[in-house]
Amino acid sequence: MLRKILISTSILLLSGCTNSSTIITGTVAEEIDFNDVDVIYNKKPDCEFDVIAHIKIPGEYYSSDALIDGFRQRAAVIGAPAVQITYLQHQATGEFYGSARAIRCTNN
C-alpha cells in the first residue's frame, strides 16, 4: 500500500510541475531507471502488451528528443519498460507536444 502511495505521489509531483497529464490505466510497478525505458516510434510493439498509462505533454519542450525524454521519465516513474509514441507535433511557437502510451509486454 505504501508503495502505491509513493508512486501516486511521484506521478502527481511530476504532473503538478507541468501541464502534462498521465492517466493510469493499468498496474504500476516500482520505478525503474529512465535509461531502461525503450522508445517505440512509428511501429507497433513486437509483443502483446498492456497499456499502463496514457501520457500527454502539451508544448513544454523545444526539441523532439527532449519531449521523448519527458515521456520516458514519466514511464520510468510508473515502472513501464517501454513508451510508444502515438503523436508528436512541432508548433509554430517552437515547442513540441505529443502523446504516448506507457506499456509493458505480457508475453515475455
Secondary structure, DSSP 8 states (H G I E B T S, - for coil): -HHHHHHHHHHHHHHHTSS-EEEE-S-------GGG-EEEESS--SS-EEEEEEEEEEEEESSHHHHHHHHHHHHHHTT-SEEEEEEEEE-TTS-EEEEEEEEEES--
